[in-house]
Amino acid sequence: MVTLAALRLAARAAVALVLCTGAVRAEGCRLALLMALDVSSSVDDAEYTLQKQGLAAALADPDISQSIFGGEGDVVLGVYEWSGRRQSVIVLDWTPLTDEAALKQAVAQILAAPRSHNRFPTAMGYALGYGATMLQRAPVCSRRVIDVSGDGITNDGFRPQQAYAHFPFTNVTVNGLAVLGSDPRVVDYFRGEVVHGPGAFVEVAQSYEDFRRAMTLKLFRELNDMIVGLVLP
């Protein structure tokens, strides 16, 4: 299992390589990161709380805040909840994370938001289409990533592949955080159908109690644009 400590070492090596070669990142916005949280009927109230608090705690983690503010260019963050065909709701609209105050305000808004829905099925294709549309309103950034969390597979509406074919996903990476416990097919489904685009990957949470750890690791990889297994020259 890849650990955060191992990723820290890889990130430091990547920074050293950039400094040695003289490479620089583009100025302006380097990453538009859109978090999509599962609120379908398979997620009970206790699991929902663990999911939302886990995301908030991951964003507030010192390694994550350092990754947000340590790069060249800003990170802009958006968060929405998803479940059925028409039950996607914005929790945090596009917010530039320019300093610690902006990050703390974003975390506070995520924690304060009430659960949008709790009795609808899993319409992941619709959720991804909603995310692609929301990305169209984001600032122009070097990278665009949708970060989808969920504990099940599509059981309503069209599938992710149809979303990728009919919505604007050019140069968009979709990563997955698959949560074990509700459906034994969830990891294979995320790996086979959900991930999309350059460098896409799936992180696995063993349960909602493990959500914070998995999300922290996932954010670290996304913010540092890391591909696990990449051999540096």
C-alpha positions as a Markdown table, in Angstrom:
| # | Residue | x | y | z |
|---|---|---|---|---|
| 1 | Met | 0.0 | 0.0 | 0.0 |
| 2 | Val | 1.3 | 3.5 | -0.9 |
| 3 | Thr | 1.6 | 5.7 | 2.2 |
| 4 | Leu | 1.6 | 9.4 | 2.6 |
| 5 | Ala | 5.2 | 9.3 | 3.8 |
| 6 | Ala | 6.3 | 7.6 | 0.6 |
| 7 | Leu | 4.5 | 10.1 | -1.5 |
| 8 | Arg | 6.1 | 13.0 | 0.5 |
| 9 | Leu | 9.6 | 11.6 | -0.5 |
| 10 | Ala | 8.5 | 11.3 | -4.1 |
| 11 | Ala | 7.2 | 14.8 | -4.1 |
| 12 | Arg | 10.4 | 16.2 | -2.7 |
| 13 | Ala | 12.3 | 14.3 | -5.4 |
| 14 | Ala | 10.1 | 15.8 | -8.1 |
| 15 | Val | 10.6 | 19.3 | -6.7 |
| 16 | Ala | 14.4 | 18.7 | -6.7 |
| 17 | Leu | 14.2 | 17.5 | -10.3 |
| 18 | Val | 12.3 | 20.7 | -11.3 |
| 19 | Leu | 14.9 | 22.9 | -9.6 |
| 20 | Cys | 17.8 | 21.0 | -11.2 |
| 21 | Thr | 16.4 | 21.2 | -14.8 |
| 22 | Gly | 15.1 | 24.7 | -14.5 |
| 23 | Ala | 11.5 | 23.7 | -15.4 |
| 24 | Val | 8.7 | 25.9 | -14.1 |
| 25 | Arg | 5.0 | 25.5 | -13.8 |
| 26 | Ala | 2.5 | 27.8 | -15.6 |
| 27 | Glu | 1.6 | 30.9 | -13.7 |
| 28 | Gly | -2.1 | 31.7 | -12.8 |
| 29 | Cys | -4.3 | 28.7 | -11.9 |
| 30 | Arg | -2.6 | 25.4 | -11.9 |
| 31 | Leu | -5.5 | 23.2 | -10.8 |
| 32 | Ala | -9.3 | 23.3 | -10.8 |
| 33 | Leu | -10.3 | 20.5 | -8.4 |
| 34 | Leu | -13.9 | 19.5 | -8.2 |
| 35 | Met | -15.0 | 17.1 | -5.4 |
| 36 | Ala | -18.1 | 15.0 | -5.9 |
| 37 | Leu | -19.5 | 13.4 | -2.7 |
| 38 | Asp | -22.0 | 10.5 | -2.8 |
| 39 | Val | -25.3 | 11.1 | -0.9 |
| 40 | Ser | -27.3 | 8.3 | -2.5 |
| 41 | Ser | -29.5 | 6.1 | -0.4 |
| 42 | Ser | -26.6 | 3.6 | 0.3 |
| 43 | Val | -24.9 | 6.2 | 2.4 |
| 44 | Asp | -26.5 | 6.5 | 5.9 |
| 45 | Asp | -26.4 | 9.6 | 8.1 |
| 46 | Ala | -23.4 | 8.4 | 10.1 |
| 47 | Glu | -21.5 | 7.5 | 6.9 |
| 48 | Tyr | -22.4 | 10.9 | 5.4 |
| 49 | Thr | -20.9 | 12.6 | 8.5 |
| 50 | Leu | -17.7 | 10.6 | 8.2 |
| 51 | Gln | -17.4 | 11.4 | 4.5 |
| 52 | Lys | -17.9 | 15.2 | 5.0 |
| 53 | Gln | -15.8 | 15.5 | 8.1 |
| 54 | Gly | -13.2 | 13.3 | 6.4 |
| 55 | Leu | -13.0 | 15.7 | 3.4 |
| 56 | Ala | -12.8 | 18.7 | 5.7 |
| 57 | Ala | -10.1 | 17.2 | 7.8 |
| 58 | Ala | -8.1 | 16.1 | 4.7 |
| 59 | Leu | -8.2 | 19.7 | 3.4 |
| 60 | Ala | -7.0 | 21.0 | 6.7 |
| 61 | Asp | -4.1 | 18.5 | 7.0 |
| 62 | Pro | -0.7 | 20.3 | 7.1 |
| 63 | Asp | 0.6 | 18.2 | 4.2 |
| 64 | Ile | -2.4 | 19.1 | 2.1 |
| 65 | Ser | -2.3 | 22.8 | 2.9 |
| 66 | Gln | 1.4 | 22.9 | 2.1 |
| 67 | Ser | 0.7 | 21.2 | -1.2 |
| 68 | Ile | -2.0 | 23.8 | -2.0 |
| 69 | Phe | 0.1 | 26.8 | -1.2 |
| 70 | Gly | 3.6 | 25.4 | -2.1 |
| 71 | Gly | 3.1 | 25.3 | -5.9 |
| 72 | Glu | 3.4 | 27.9 | -8.7 |
| 73 | Gly | -0.1 | 29.1 | -9.4 |
| 74 | Asp | -3.4 | 28.9 | -7.5 |
| 75 | Val | -5.7 | 26.0 | -6.8 |
| 76 | Val | -9.5 | 26.6 | -7.1 |
| 77 | Leu | -11.8 | 24.2 | -5.3 |
| 78 | Gly | -15.4 | 23.3 | -5.9 |
| 79 | Val | -17.6 | 20.7 | -4.1 |
| 80 | Tyr | -20.9 | 19.1 | -4.9 |
| 81 | Glu | -23.1 | 16.3 | -3.7 |
| 82 | Trp | -24.6 | 13.8 | -6.1 |
| 83 | Ser | -27.1 | 10.9 | -6.0 |
| 84 | Gly | -30.0 | 10.6 | -8.5 |
| 85 | Arg | -30.5 | 11.9 | -12.0 |
| 86 | Arg | -31.4 | 15.4 | -10.9 |
| 87 | Gln | -30.1 | 15.5 | -7.4 |
| 88 | Ser | -26.6 | 17.1 | -7.8 |
| 89 | Val | -26.2 | 20.1 | -5.5 |
| 90 | Ile | -23.3 | 22.6 | -5.1 |
| 91 | Val | -21.9 | 22.6 | -1.6 |
| 92 | Leu | -19.0 | 25.0 | -2.4 |
| 93 | Asp | -18.9 | 27.0 | -5.6 |
| 94 | Trp | -15.5 | 27.7 | -7.2 |
| 95 | Thr | -13.3 | 29.2 | -4.6 |
| 96 | Pro | -9.6 | 30.2 | -5.1 |
| 97 | Leu | -7.5 | 28.9 | -2.3 |
| 98 | Thr | -5.2 | 31.8 | -2.2 |
| 99 | Asp | -4.3 | 31.7 | 1.5 |
| 100 | Glu | -5.0 | 30.0 | 4.8 |
| 101 | Ala | -8.0 | 32.2 | 5.4 |
| 102 | Ala | -9.6 | 31.1 | 2.1 |
| 103 | Leu | -8.9 | 27.5 | 2.9 |
| 104 | Lys | -10.4 | 27.7 | 6.4 |
| 105 | Gln | -13.5 | 29.5 | 5.0 |
| 106 | Ala | -13.9 | 26.7 | 2.4 |
| 107 | Val | -13.6 | 24.0 | 5.0 |
| 108 | Ala | -16.2 | 25.8 | 7.3 |
| 109 | Gln | -18.6 | 26.1 | 4.4 |
| 110 | Ile | -18.3 | 22.4 | 3.6 |
| 111 | Leu | -18.9 | 21.5 | 7.3 |
| 112 | Ala | -21.9 | 23.8 | 7.6 |
| 113 | Ala | -23.8 | 22.6 | 4.6 |
| 114 | Pro | -26.8 | 20.4 | 5.3 |
| 115 | Arg | -27.1 | 17.1 | 3.5 |
| 116 | Ser | -28.9 | 17.7 | 0.2 |
| 117 | His | -30.6 | 14.3 | -0.4 |
| 118 | Asn | -30.7 | 10.9 | 1.2 |
| 119 | Arg | -33.2 | 8.7 | -0.6 |
| 120 | Phe | -32.2 | 8.6 | -4.3 |
| 121 | Pro | -30.3 | 6.0 | -6.3 |
| 122 | Thr | -26.8 | 6.1 | -7.8 |
| 123 | Ala | -26.8 | 7.9 | -11.1 |
| 124 | Met | -23.1 | 8.4 | -11.6 |
| 125 | Gly | -23.3 | 9.2 | -15.3 |
| 126 | Tyr | -25.6 | 12.2 | -14.5 |
| 127 | Ala | -23.3 | 13.2 | -11.6 |
| 128 | Leu | -20.3 | 13.2 | -14.0 |
| 129 | Gly | -22.2 | 15.2 | -16.5 |
| 130 | Tyr | -23.1 | 17.8 | -13.8 |
| 131 | Gly | -19.4 | 18.0 | -12.9 |
| 132 | Ala | -18.3 | 18.5 | -16.5 |
| 133 | Thr | -20.8 | 21.3 | -16.8 |
| 134 | Met | -19.6 | 22.9 | -13.5 |
| 135 | Leu | -16.0 | 22.7 | -14.8 |
| 136 | Gln | -17.1 | 24.9 | -17.7 |
| 137 | Arg | -17.5 | 27.8 | -15.2 |
| 138 | Ala | -14.2 | 27.3 | -13.5 |
| 139 | Pro | -11.3 | 29.6 | -14.0 |
| 140 | Val | -8.9 | 28.6 | -16.8 |
| 141 | Cys | -6.4 | 26.3 | -15.1 |
| 142 | Ser | -3.5 | 24.1 | -16.3 |
| 143 | Arg | -5.2 | 21.0 | -15.0 |
| 144 | Arg | -8.8 | 20.1 | -14.4 |
| 145 | Val | -9.7 | 17.2 | -12.1 |
| 146 | Ile | -13.0 | 15.7 | -10.9 |
| 147 | Asp | -12.6 | 13.7 | -7.7 |
| 148 | Val | -15.6 | 11.3 | -7.3 |
| 149 | Ser | -16.3 | 9.5 | -4.1 |
| 150 | Gly | -18.8 | 6.7 | -3.8 |
| 151 | Asp | -19.6 | 3.3 | -2.3 |
| 152 | Gly | -21.7 | 1.8 | -5.2 |
| 153 | Ile | -22.1 | 1.4 | -8.9 |
| 154 | Thr | -24.5 | 3.1 | -11.3 |
| 155 | Asn | -28.1 | 1.8 | -10.9 |
| 156 | Asp | -30.0 | 4.7 | -12.5 |
| 157 | Gly | -29.6 | 6.5 | -15.8 |
| 158 | Phe | -26.7 | 6.3 | -18.1 |
| 159 | Arg | -23.2 | 5.0 | -17.2 |
| 160 | Pro | -20.0 | 7.0 | -16.9 |
| 161 | Gln | -18.8 | 6.0 | -20.4 |
| 162 | Gln | -21.9 | 7.7 | -21.9 |
| 163 | Ala | -21.1 | 10.8 | -19.9 |
| 164 | Tyr | -17.6 | 10.9 | -21.2 |
| 165 | Ala | -18.9 | 10.6 | -24.8 |
| 166 | His | -21.5 | 13.3 | -24.6 |
| 167 | Phe | -20.2 | 15.9 | -22.1 |
| 168 | Pro | -17.1 | 18.1 | -22.4 |
| 169 | Phe | -14.3 | 16.0 | -20.8 |
| 170 | Thr | -11.4 | 16.9 | -23.1 |
| 171 | Asn | -8.3 | 17.3 | -20.9 |
| 172 | Val | -10.3 | 16.5 | -17.8 |
| 173 | Thr | -9.0 | 13.8 | -15.3 |
| 174 | Val | -11.5 | 11.9 | -13.3 |
| 175 | Asn | -10.1 | 10.1 | -10.2 |
| 176 | Gly | -12.1 | 7.9 | -7.9 |
| 177 | Leu | -12.3 | 7.2 | -4.2 |
| 178 | Ala | -14.1 | 3.8 | -3.8 |
| 179 | Val | -15.5 | 3.1 | -0.3 |
| 180 | Leu | -15.8 | -0.6 | 0.6 |
| 181 | Gly | -18.8 | -2.0 | 2.5 |
| 182 | Ser | -21.9 | -1.4 | 0.4 |
| 183 | Asp | -21.2 | -3.2 | -2.8 |
| 184 | Pro | -18.4 | -5.7 | -3.4 |
| 185 | Arg | -18.1 | -4.5 | -7.1 |
| 186 | Val | -17.3 | -0.9 | -6.3 |
| 187 | Val | -13.5 | -1.0 | -6.7 |
| 188 | Asp | -13.6 | -2.9 | -10.0 |
| 189 | Tyr | -16.3 | -0.6 | -11.2 |
| 190 | Phe | -14.3 | 2.6 | -10.3 |
| 191 | Arg | -11.2 | 1.2 | -12.0 |
| 192 | Gly | -13.0 | -0.1 | -15.1 |
| 193 | Glu | -15.7 | 2.5 | -15.7 |
| 194 | Val | -15.2 | 5.7 | -13.6 |
| 195 | Val | -11.5 | 6.8 | -13.9 |
| 196 | His | -10.9 | 8.8 | -17.0 |
| 197 | Gly | -8.1 | 11.0 | -18.6 |
| 198 | Pro | -4.4 | 11.5 | -18.1 |
| 199 | Gly | -2.9 | 10.1 | -14.9 |
| 200 | Ala | -6.3 | 8.9 | -13.5 |
| 201 | Phe | -6.3 | 6.6 | -10.5 |
| 202 | Val | -8.5 | 5.1 | -7.8 |
| 203 | Glu | -7.9 | 5.3 | -4.1 |
| 204 | Val | -9.6 | 2.8 | -1.8 |
| 205 | Ala | -11.1 | 3.5 | 1.6 |
| 206 | Gln | -11.7 | 0.3 | 3.6 |
| 207 | Ser | -14.8 | 1.9 | 5.1 |
| 208 | Tyr | -16.2 | 5.4 | 5.8 |
| 209 | Glu | -14.1 | 5.3 | 9.0 |
| 210 | Asp | -11.1 | 5.1 | 6.7 |
| 211 | Phe | -12.4 | 8.0 | 4.4 |
| 212 | Arg | -10.2 | 10.7 | 6.0 |
| 213 | Arg | -7.0 | 8.7 | 5.4 |
| 214 | Ala | -7.8 | 7.8 | 1.9 |
| 215 | Met | -8.9 | 11.3 | 1.0 |
| 216 | Thr | -5.8 | 12.8 | 2.4 |
| 217 | Leu | -3.6 | 10.5 | 0.3 |
| 218 | Lys | -5.7 | 11.1 | -2.7 |
| 219 | Leu | -5.6 | 14.9 | -2.4 |
| 220 | Phe | -1.8 | 14.8 | -1.9 |
| 221 | Arg | -1.4 | 12.9 | -5.2 |
| 222 | Glu | -3.8 | 15.2 | -7.0 |
| 223 | Leu | -2.3 | 18.4 | -5.7 |
| 224 | Asn | 1.3 | 17.3 | -6.5 |
| 225 | Asp | 0.3 | 15.8 | -9.9 |
| 226 | Met | 1.8 | 12.5 | -8.9 |
| 227 | Ile | 1.7 | 9.2 | -10.8 |
| 228 | Val | 2.5 | 6.4 | -8.4 |
| 229 | Gly | 5.1 | 4.0 | -10.0 |
| 230 | Leu | 6.6 | 6.8 | -12.2 |
| 231 | Val | 10.4 | 6.4 | -12.4 |
| 232 | Leu | 12.1 | 9.7 | -12.3 |
| 233 | Pro | 15.1 | 10.1 | -14.6 |
